[in-house]
Amino acid sequence: MYELERARHVYSVSELTGAVRHLIEQGFPLTLVEGEVSDFRMPGRAGHWYFTLKDGQAQIRCAMFANRNRFVRRPLRDGALVVVRCRLSLYEARGEFQAIVDAVEPAGEGELRAAFERLKIELEREGLFAADRKRALPAFPRHVGILSSLSGAALQDVLAVLRRRFPCVRATCYAAAVQGVEAVPQIIAAIDHAETSRSRPDVLLLTRGGGSLEDLMAFNSAALARRMAQCSIPIISAVGHETDVTIADFVADRRAPTPSAAAEMLTPERTELILRVRRRTDSLTGQVLDRVHSEGRVFDATRRRLTHPARSLEQRMQRADELRVRLVRSISRRTDVCGARLDAARRLLERASPDVLIERAADRAARAREELGAAVQRRLNASQAAIAGLRRALLAVSPLATLDRGFAIVSRPDGTRWGKVITDAGDARAGEAIQAHLASGTIDATVTAVPTRTNT
C-alpha cells in the first residue's frame, strides 16, 4: 500500500471544482472558438441549447441559454461549421469543462463582419452617412419605384400593403438580382433606369427578404453605396429583417425595418386620409357658410345706407353750385389783391427808373475820373522830384563825375569792363600793359619805368 502524503489542506470535490472553475473563468474571459456542431439538443420548454463543438482532434461541450440564442437568425444543426463567442467555465455538478456561448455565426461571417465594419468606417468618412445630405420623402407619392427581385416575397409584401393602404399610387418594379455576384451591377443598372425613365418615380424602395450576412453582401457594396448617394431620387432601404443592418441602410435617405414597414412609411392610410379629407371638407364648408352669412349682413347694412341716385345727384348738383359761387368770390378777391400789388410795384419801378440810375452813375463816374487824374498827376510830380534828388546825390558820389574833371582810372586788363584797378605805382611792373579810363574813352598804355620804393 502507498502511504498518502499528508497535505496541509484537504479539498472537497465541490471546493476543488469551484476553484478550477474560478481559474478557468479568470484566465479566459471572452473567447472565439471555431468548430463543427454535433449532438445538438434543446430539451424542455425553456429553449436552452446544448451541443458539442469539435474538430479533428478534440471537442468541448457548449451551452447557449434562451436569452442569447433568440438573437440567432438560423437554428443550429449538426454538422454546421460555426464560430462562437463564449466564456470558458466548468460545470461543477459533473466536473465537465464547457463553454457558455454568448453569440454564434456561421464560419466565415467573422471576416465578412470585419470587412463590413471597415467599409462602414470608410464611407462614413466620405460623408455618405451624413444626416444633412438625406432628403425628405414625398408626403403623397404618385409613383413608387421598387428595386427588388420579381420572384421575392418582399415584392409581394410591398405591393399588398400599397394596394391596401393607397391603391391609387402607381408602383413599378425595376427588376434586379438581390443576391450573388450579379446583384450589385443589376441594382445599379435598375437605379440608372429609374432615374432616366420618362415616367420617373417620386421615390425608390430597395428591398429584399432576410438572410445571412453572406446573403446580404450585395447591399454592403461600396459601388452600390456611392451610386445610392448620387441618386437624385429619395431612396428607402428595407433589406432583410429588423435585426439585419447593411451599408445600404446607412446611405439611404430612410431605413425601414421590413419591406411592409417601408410600404407603410411611403403611403398614407386610405381610411385615415378619407377621414382627414372629410374633416377638412366640413371645416371649409363651415367657414364658407360663416363667411356668406357675415358678408350678407354687411350687404344688408350697406344697402340700408344707400340713397336713391336721383337724390344723390340733386345733392351733388347743389353742392356744385355752392362751390361755383365760392370759386367766383375767391377769384374776384384774388384779382383785387393782385391789382393793388401791381399798382404799388409800378410806382416803385417808376421811382427806380433805369435812366435816373444811369445819369447818377455817369455823374459819379465823371467826378471819380477827375479825382483820379489829379491824384495821378500829384503822384507823378512827387515821383519825378524824388528821382531828381536821387540823381543829384548819385552824381555827387559817382566816380564818373571825377573823370569829368580830368582824372583817369588806371587798371590792369582782366577781361572785365574796368579791369583790376591799380592804386599804387609800386604795384605796376615795367613793360606791363595797362589801361587808363577817361571820362570819354579808354587809353591802352605800357609801363616803361616803375619808381623805386624808399623806406621812410
Secondary structure, 3 states (H helix, E strand, C coil): CCCCCCCCCCCCHHHHHHHHHHHHHHHCCCEEEEEEEEEEECCCCCCCEEEEEECCCCEEEEEECHHHHCCCCCCCCCCCEEEEEEEEEEECCCCEEEEEEEEEEECCHHHHHHHHHHHHHHHHHCCCCCHHHCCCCCCCCCEEEEEECCCCHHHHHHHHHHHHHCCCCEEEEEECCCCCCCHHHHHHHHHHHHHHCCCCCCEEEEEECCCCCCCCHHHHCHHHHHHHHHCCCCEEEEECCCCCCCHHHHHCCEECCCHHHHHHHHCCCHHHHHHHHHHHHHHHHHHHHHHHHHHHHHHHHHHHHCCCHHHHHHHHHHHHHHHHHHHHHHHHHHHHHHHHHHHHHHHHHHHCCHHHHHHHHHHHHHHHHHHHHHHHHHHHHHHHHHHHHHHHHHHHHCHHHHHHCCCCEEEECCCCCCCEECCCHHHCCCCCEEEEECCCCEEEEECCCCCCCCCC
